[in-house]
Amino acid sequence: MRVIQQVLIIGTVWPEPNSSAAGSRMMQLIKSFVKKGWKITFASAAADSDFMVDLTTDGIEKVSIKLNDASFDEFIKALKPDLVLFDRFMTEEQFGWRVSENCPHALKVLDTEDLHCLRTARQKAWKIKKDFKLEDLLDEDVAKREIASILRCDLSLIISTYEMKVLVDLFNVDETLLMYLPFMLPQIVDADRENWLAFEEREHFITIGNFLHEPNYQAVIFLKNEIWPTIRKKLPEAQMHIYGAYPSEKVNQLNNPKDGFLVKGRVRNVKDVMVKAKVCLAPLVFGAGLKGKLIDAMQSGTPNVTTHIGAEAMHNGLPWGGYIANQPKDFADDAVKLYTNETVWTKFQQNGVEVINQIFDEKHWDKELIETLNHVKENILEHRKANFMGAILQHHTLMSTKYMSKWIEEKNK
């Protein structure tokens, strides 16, 4: 008999794999569960969007739920899930206590996406022009909330080796509560590479990113003001193509055809445009997790230039698929060198193939994920006994969030 049969995913938003790396990540997890034949219900309090994926095509039940509302209790009692997956820690804060109260034996899993506290602390340090230090995280309110959420869950999926290290070394989180699970991607095979355009067939620079995500917006500002003028001076015919979902008016105002800086907005399929570009630029000045734009680039055979933040935990010691530079002049010089040197370009393209195939192999991680979930579910009582700190937090936080939620519920009436 299967240990897990019924899965409930509580989403912060409905998945949009063509809008963000977070949406792609969620669909990778869903794909693993579907392959096992698990029955999946995806619930969210978010409004529908024009770009959300149609979950019903995979036989997934889509359910709209309400925040701070007892109707969720009746819903989950009737569903009786074996596993509840929380999409980001804010969702666990909202619904975790209700899951524990109504389905105490359900395996509670948190998909962090990336460590929000790391991104937030880096952004604050960048804003005040201060060097970020890991100890800054200890003063971060978001860190206290996020770590509490991790401790309350039976297992948290961590997308980056760097973030695994931060959780274990800085926050002393027990490794039995964590699973390193990067993106799960198909291997790049010879047939894929044969469809790639050659060096001389490609043109222009590209960057892409969801503009609701602040690191992406600031990267484009950095690119326009401090990097692109140097590149354009040396390569007057080259263009910079900016793609991304949800561009605001301030993003669209960056469009400048005279300077070859073109804001293109949303694209239905990233690979369609990435495979035609010669070089991907990702000058991220803060952020966390894994960078979807760099994954898309490597999957399209497009070498890149990025910062240390951009490449963090992306290649785990393997040769990187491009240049890494933090200073504007170095970044621009590397971009020009890569754009004009076919030998270097080809070497970095091959490096990208190795990174995807060795680090993100979906067959390997799919097996690891399912085995780990089943193992923890089978040994749930012993697993929870070993997590006494989690039990304390479960007790106290359940009380505080429960009564805050009930107060809001009454107020809403």
N, C-alpha and C positions, 0 to 999 in steps of 0.2 A: 504493500500500500504506500502511496506517495505521502510524504510528511506534509507537504504544502500543496493545497489544491485551490484555495480561494484567496486572491490577492486584492487588497484595496490600496490604490494609490491616491494620496491626497495632494493635489497639485496647487502650487501658489498661483499658477496661471494654466491655461490650456496649452499643450505643447505646440510650439511653432518652430519646427526644425529648420525651416528656411530663413528664420529671423535671428536665431541665436544659437551659440554652442550649447547653452543650457537645454534648449528644445531638442537638439540632436542627441544630447546625453540621455534625456528622458526616453526618447524613442529607442535608443540602444538597450536600455534596461527592459523596456516593454517587449522588444524583440526577443530577448532571452527568455522572458516569462512565457510568451506565446509559444515559443519552440518547445517548452516543457509541457505544454498543454494545460497550463494553469488558467483558471477562469479569472479574468481581470475586470475590476470595476475602477474607473477613473473618476474621481470626484473633485470638484473645485468650487470655491465661492466666487471665483472670478467671472466677469461677464464674457460672453462669447466674443471671439475676434474674427475678422475677415480672413486671417491668415493661419488660423489654427488647423491642425491636421484632423482629418475625419477618422476618429478612433474606431468607429463602428465597422469600418472595412476589415479590421482584424478581429472582429467579434468581441470588441471591448464595450462594456456597458458604460455610457456617459451619464453622470449624475450631477446635477447642480445642488450644492449644499449651502447652508447659511452659517455665517459667523455668529457666535454667542446665541445659539438657538438650540433648544432641547430636541428639535426634530432630528438632529444628527444622532442623538442617543438611540432613538427608535430605528433609524436607518441602519446603524452599525450592528445593533442587536439582531435585527432580522438578517443581515448579510452574513454574520459570523465569520469574518475573514481569519485565515490562518496567519497571514502576514499583512502588516500595514506599513506602507512606504510613505514617509513624509518627504515632500519636495521642499528642501531648505528648512532651516531651524524655526523660522517664523510660523510655519505650518504646524510643527510639533508643539510650539507654545500654545497655539490656538486650540488644537484638537487632541493633543497627547493625553491630557487628563481624562477626556471623554472616552478615548480608546481604552485606557487602563481600567476605567470604572466599568465599562460595559462589555469589554472583551479582554479580560485580564490575561488570558493565555495566548493572545495573538503576539507574534514576533513583531517587535517595533524596530523598524529600520529607518535611519535618517540618511538621505542623500544630500550631502552638504553643498554640492555643485562646486563651490570653492569656499575657503574660509573667509566669511564676510568680515570678521574682525581684522584679518590681515590686510585685506583690501582697504578697509576703513582707516586703519592706523597709518598705512602707507600714504593714503590720500591726505590725511591731516598733516603728516610730516612734510609732504610735498607742498602743500598750501602755504605753510609758514617757512618754507625753504630751510628745513632742518633735515639732517641725515637721519634716516629711519633706523631705529635699533629695536631688536626683538623684544626687549624689556618694555617698550612702549605698549605692547599688547596687554601687559598686566594691569594697566590703568584704564583700559578700554571697556566701557560698559557693554558694548556689543560682544566682547570676548566673554564676559561673565555669563551673558545670556546664552551664547552659542555653546560654550563648554558645558553649561548646565544641561542644555538640550542633548548634547552628545552623551553625557553621563546617564540621562534618563532613558535613553534608548538601549536596546539590546546590541545593536550593531550600527556603526556609521560608515558609509562608503566615502572614502577620501580619494580625491582625483589626482593628487600630486604627492610625489615622494618628499618634497620639501615640507608640505603641510603635515604629512605623517610625522616627520622629525620634530616640527614645532609642537604638535600635540603631545608627543611622547616626552620630549626633552624639556620643554618649557612648562607645559601644563600638567605633566605627569599623568596623562591619561593612559590607562592600562591598554596594552596592545590587543588584548582579547576583545576589546570593544570596537576595534577599528579594522577596516579592510581597505587596503590600497586597491583601488579599481580605477584605472585610467579610462580614456575613451576606448571603446571596443570597435575596432575597424577591420574591414576586409583587407587581406593581403593585396599589395600591388603586384600584379603578375605581368608577364611579358606582353600579353594582349592589351593590357591597359597602357603600357608604355608605347606600344606601336601606334596608339591613337593620339599621343601627345604631339603637338606641333614642335618642330625643331627650333633651335636658337634663332636662326635667321628668319624664321616665319613669324616670330613673336615681336610685339612692340609694346612700348609704354610701361609705366609703373602702375601698381594697383594696391589699394588697401580696402579693407571691408570690416564692418562691425556694427552691431546694433547700437543706435545712438541713444537709446534709453539708458545705456551703460556708460557712466561717466568716464571711465578710463579710455573708451574709444573716442569720445568727443575731444578730450584733452590731447590724445595722441595726434588727432588731425590738426588741431591748433598748433601744436609743436612742429608738425610736419610743414604746415603752410608758412609759418612765421620764421622758423629757424633752419629748416633743412632744404625745402624745395627751391628757394632762390639760388642756392649754391649749385644744386643739381641742374637747374634750368640754364644757368649761365654756361655750364660745361656741355650740356646736351640740349640745345635750343629747340630741337624738333620733338623731343620726348614730351609726353603728357603724363599727368598724374590723375588717375581715375579713382574717385572715392565712391564706394558703394556702401550701403547699409540700410537696415530697416529703421523706420520711424525717425527720419531726419526732421529736425525742427526748423523753424524759419532761420534761426541763427546759423544752422548748419548750411542751409541752402544759400545763405548770403556769402559763404566762403567761395562759391563758384566764381571762377575768373578765367574765361576762355583765352583772354589775351596772354595770360601767364601759363596757359596749359594746365591749369588746376581746375579739374572738372568734377563737380558733385553730381553723381549719377543717381543716387538714391537706392531704393530697393531693387533687388534682382531676384527673379524667381528661382534660378538655380545658380549658386555661386560658381560651380565648376565650369559653367558655360563661359563665364568671363575670365575666371582665374587661369584657365588653360591657354588663353590667347595672350596673356600678359607675359612680359619678359621677367620682371622682378616684383616681388611683393614687399612692401615696406610696412613695418609695424613698430613705430617708435613709441612704445608704451612707457609712460613715466611712473605709473603706479598700477597696481592690480594684483591678482592672485589666481590660483588655479591653472588650468591649461588653456591655451589660446586657440580658439576654433579657426581663426583666420590663417594661422600658421599650419594647422592640420590640413585645411583646404588647399593651401599652397603646395605642401609636400605631396598631397594626393593628386595634384594637377601637374606635378613636375615643374613647379615654379619656385626657384630659389628665392631666398628672402634676406633682408637686413632687418634686424630687430635689436632691442636692448636686452640687458641682463634680466630685467623683469619679464620681458616677452619670452625669452628662451628658458626661463626657470622651470625645472622639472619636466621639460619637454623632451630631453634627449638622454637623460640619465647616464652621462659619460660617453655616449657615442658621438662621433664627429657630427657637428651640426650642419643642417642643410642651408647654410648661408653665413653671413657675417654677423657678429655681435658687437655693437658699439653704442655708447651712451651719450657721447658728446656730439653736438650738431655737425661740426666740421668732419669728424671721423665718420659719422653716419653717412653724410653726403658723399664723402670720398669713396667709401666702400660701395655705396649704391652705384656710383658712376663706374667703378672698377668692375663690378659684377655685370652691369648692363653692357659693357663693351668687351669683356674677355670671355670668349666661348669656352676656353679650357677650364677656367675657374668655375664658370656657370655650370658646365657639365658635371664637374666633380661634386658640386653642392647638390645638384639634382639627384645624383646617385646616393649621396649621404641621406637625403630626405627619404628616399625609398627604404633604406636600411632602418631609419628611425621608425617609420610607420610599421614595417614588417616585424621588427624585433620587439618593440615596446608596446604596441597597441593591437596586437593580434587578437581578433575577436574570438577565435576558437579557444585559445588558451584562457582568456578572461571569462568567457561565457561559462566554461567548465568550472573555473575557480569560484565564480559567483554562486552558481547553483549549489555546488558542494558545500560551500560555507554557510549559505542560508539554511540548507537542510540540516547541517550538523548543529548549528546553534538552536534551531527549532526543536530538534530531537533532545537536546540537553538543556532546555530552557530553564529548568528549576535550578540546576547546579550553576549554570551560567549567571543567573540573577543573584544567587547567594554569594558569589564571588565579587559582585559589584555592589558592595554595601554603601559606598558613597552615592551611587545611583539610587539606591533604595531610600536613603535619607532625603535626597533631592526630590524623589518621586513623592514622598510623604508631604514635605513642606510645600513644594511648588504646586503640587496637585491642589492643596488646600487654597493657596493664594490665588492661583489662576482660575480655579473653579469658582471661588466666590466673587472674584472680579467679573468673570464671565456671567455669572448668575445675576449680578447687580446690573450689568449692561442689558441683560435680557429683560429684566423687570422694567428698567428705564425705557427700553424700546416699546414695551407694551403701552 
